[in-house]
Amino acid sequence: MNFFCKLLGPRADFAQTMTDAELQLMQRHAVYWHQGIQQGRVTGFGLVADPRGAFGIGIVEFDSEAEARAFTDDDPTIRSGQGFAFEIAPMPMGFVQG
């Protein structure tokens, strides 16, 4: 089953105001999600430049929401304890390229 994962930053202007340390954290986050692609669990991910506040999205494929949550809980941003959070919603219908 596919799940939509929305990463919320610790503040609304995070994408514009991140520190060097936060930039390094986001680089580790990108590596983590890219590894998910290589493992066949992540269909795609990226930044959404919403003018109300940027956020990250990822589409993942797991057997259960608990497995999807375990994947997002292990994300470096969440493990950092710096105020990031994921919202997860099932996608009962979805299509991917390929």
C-alpha positions in Angstrom: 0.0 0.0 0.0 1.2 3.5 -0.7 1.3 6.3 1.9 1.7 10.1 1.5 4.2 11.4 4.0 4.3 15.2 4.7 7.3 16.5 6.6 6.7 19.6 8.6 9.7 21.7 9.6 10.2 23.2 13.0 9.0 26.7 11.8 7.1 28.0 8.8 10.1 29.8 7.3 12.5 26.9 7.8 13.4 26.5 4.1 14.4 30.2 4.0 16.1 30.5 7.4 17.8 27.1 8.0 21.2 27.3 9.7 24.3 25.5 8.4 23.7 22.7 11.0 20.1 22.4 9.8 21.3 22.3 6.2 23.6 19.4 7.1 20.7 17.6 8.8 18.6 18.1 5.6 21.4 16.6 3.6 21.3 13.5 5.8 17.5 13.5 5.4 17.9 13.4 1.6 20.4 10.6 1.7 18.0 8.6 4.0 15.1 9.0 1.5 17.4 8.3 -1.5 18.3 5.0 0.2 14.6 4.3 0.5 14.4 4.7 -3.3 17.2 2.2 -3.7 15.4 -0.2 -1.4 12.2 0.0 -3.4 10.3 1.6 -0.5 10.2 5.3 -1.7 8.5 6.2 -5.0 9.5 9.8 -4.8 10.2 12.7 -2.4 11.0 16.4 -2.5 10.3 19.9 -1.3 7.0 21.7 -1.9 7.6 25.4 -2.1 4.2 26.4 -0.7 4.1 30.2 -0.2 2.3 29.5 3.2 5.3 27.5 4.3 7.4 24.9 2.5 7.2 21.3 3.4 8.6 18.0 2.3 6.6 15.1 0.7 7.4 11.5 0.2 5.4 8.6 -1.3 6.3 5.3 0.3 5.2 1.7 -0.2 4.8 -0.5 2.9 2.4 -3.2 4.0 1.0 -1.1 6.8 0.9 2.4 8.2 2.9 1.1 11.2 5.8 0.2 8.8 5.5 3.6 7.1 5.6 5.3 10.5 8.7 3.2 11.5 10.4 4.4 8.3 9.6 8.1 9.0 10.4 7.8 12.7 14.0 6.7 11.7 14.4 9.8 9.5 17.4 11.9 10.7 15.1 14.9 11.0 12.8 13.1 13.5 15.7 11.5 15.3 17.3 15.0 15.8 14.5 16.0 18.2 14.5 19.5 16.7 10.7 19.9 16.1 10.2 18.1 12.8 7.0 16.0 12.4 5.5 13.7 9.7 1.9 13.5 8.8 1.1 10.2 7.1 -2.0 9.3 5.1 -2.8 6.1 3.2 -3.3 6.3 -0.6 -5.8 3.7 -1.4 -5.5 4.4 -5.1 -2.2 5.5 -6.7 -0.2 5.1 -9.8 3.5 5.4 -10.4 5.5 5.7 -13.6 7.3 2.5 -14.7 
